[in-house]
Amino acid sequence: MINLRLMQTQALKHQDLLRIGAIVLETILVATALVPAQLWTRILPLSANTPLNGPYPASIAPLITLLLYLIPTLIGLSCQQWQRALLYATLPAWIGLGIFLVAATFKVGAFYLVSPDHVSANVSLLELFAALGSIGWLARFLFKMS
């Protein structure tokens, strides 16, 4: 009995570590996606694909896009409660947007966040990640049925 409980807690620890790793990876991807193309061109001037793909080579650009959609879904799939699925799936967007908005405030000004164009874009990103996390969480029930 004790051995079974110990194995369950170890499995939970591994699952938590994988979830944290996925959140960190997604945060990095979101943060790099939010950097404007002009900045990537200045940072990596010798790369021909920098304005389109940022720091990633053109050969793996479709994989990066797939990961941006797949990781929040997998994060939602790994959560047992819908509240955690939504929080963990949107956490990379919150962190990435926070870093980007603080950096943009230095250059553009304090009211960059509240301009109508940027508010709707930021909310759309959060809604997308919440929807993907919800889809992942709901997929748990599809896998239980089959």
N, C-alpha and C positions, 0 to 999 in steps of 0.2 A: 504494500500500500504506500509506504513512504517512498519507495523507489519510483513508483508510477508518478507520484506528485512531484518528485525531484526532476523527473524527465519532462514533465509538463512545464515546469518553471524554466528549465533550460531551453525548451522549444520557444517559449514566450520571449526569452531574452534574445534568442537569435532572430526572431521575427521583429522585435523592437529595433535591433541593430540594423536589419535590412530596411526597415521603414525609415529610420533616421538617415541611412545612407541614400535612400531614394529622395528624401526631402532635400538633403544637401545637394545632390546632383541636379535636381530640378531647380533649386534656387540658383545654382551656377548657370544653368541654361537660360533661365528667365532673365537673370542679370545681364548676361552677354547679349540676349536678344533685344533688351531695352536700350543698349548703347547705340547712339545714332551712327549711321554709315560714315558720316564725315569724320567722326572720331576714330573709327576703325581704320579709315584711310590714312589718317595721321599717325596712328600707332604702328600699323603694318604697311608702310608705303610700297614695299616691293611685291606684295601679293596682288595679283590681277583680280581675284574674286572677292577681295575684301569688302567693297561696297555692297555686294549682294549677300554674302555668306558670313560676314564678320570674321572671326578668327578661325573658322572651320574651312577646310578644303572643300571644293565643290563636290568631290566624290562622296563625302559623308554628309553633305547638307540635307539630303532627304532623310537620313537616319536621325539627325538632330531634330528635324520637324516631327518625325514619328515619336521620338522620345518626349518631346514637349506635350504631346497628347496622351501618350501611353502611360507615362509615369504617374500622373495624378489619378488615372483610372486604376492602376495597380495599387496605389496607396489607399484608395477607397476600398478596393477589394480586400486589402489586408486588415481592415478595421472591422470590429464586430459591432460597434455602435455607430449610428449614422452621424451623430454629433462629432465624434472623433474623425470620421471619414471626411466630413466637410472641413473641419479645422486643419487636419493634416494635409489635405489636398490643396487648400488655398494658402497655406503657410508660405510656400515658396513664392507665390505671387505677392503676398503682403511684404515679405522681406525684400524681394527684388524691386518692387515698386518703391518701397521706402528708401532703399539705397539710391535708386535712380532719382527720386524726387529731391532728396537732400542734395545730391550732386548737381541737379539741374537748378536748384534754388541759388546756388553760388553763382551761376552764370546768368540765369534769366531773371531771377527775382523771387521774392517770397510768395507771390500770388500765382505762380505757375501751376500749382496744384488745383486752384479753384477756377481756372478758366474753363469755359463750357466744353471745349474740344477735349481737354485732358481728363476732365471728370468722367465723361462718357467712355473714353478709351480705358481708363483705369477700372471703372466699374465693370466694363465688358470683360476685361481680363479676369477679374475676380469671379464673375458669373461663369465664365468658361471653365475655370478650374473647379468651381463648386459643382457644376454640372458633370464634369468628368469624374470627380470623386463620388458623386451620387450614383452615376452609372456603374462605377466599380463596386460600390457598396450593394447596389441592387443586383449585380451579377452574382453575388454570393448566393442569393436565393435561387437563381437559375441553375447554378452548379449543384445545389442541394437537391433540386427536383430530379435531375438526370442521374 
